[in-house]
Amino acid sequence: MRFRNIKNRQKKESKKELPKYIYAPYNQRVKALITDMFMIYAPILYITAYIVMDGKDEFLSSQLAPLGAVLLYGLIYALLLSKFGQTPGKKAYEIKVVDDKSGEYIGFFRAILRFFLFLVTASTLLGLFLPFYRRDKKTLHDLLCGTIVVALKK
């Protein structure tokens, strides 16, 4: 009788696992990225090229201007992810970036790391095809940062 009670307790404790997530489809993630590029990155490029610098020719000849624009975009992206868990593009497609273990929002430095790892994986194209082979739809930068992109429940 005692063994049976212990076994029943173990079954009840094992049912308290992590909440089940609805993983965001890859096409929604790509659409959210494109939306973010138009809503955040394009205005940054425009302001950098035409207000900070004297035009597109000076912007194209500079090496620091595109780097500064990418860094500013990364800071805004990380700030939005750490505070709200989503960017305007992710909000439009009702998806969020959360910690894969706790389901909470990620911190600012982890969001910055995720952004720079995204740049590396996007430049190599290696990690961007990983979601097609994984059940949880994680890209390489999600695996390295311990994050997951989930769809909001309707």
Buried (B, 14 or more C-beta within 10 A) or exposed (E): EEEEEEEEEEEEEEEEEEEEBEBBBBEBBEBBBEBBEEEBBEEBBEEBBEEEBEEEEEBEEBEEBBEBBBBBBBBBBBBBBBEBBBBBBBBBBBBBBBBBEEEEBBEBEBBBBBBBBBEEBBEEEEBBEBBEEEEEBBBBBBBBBBBBBBBBEE
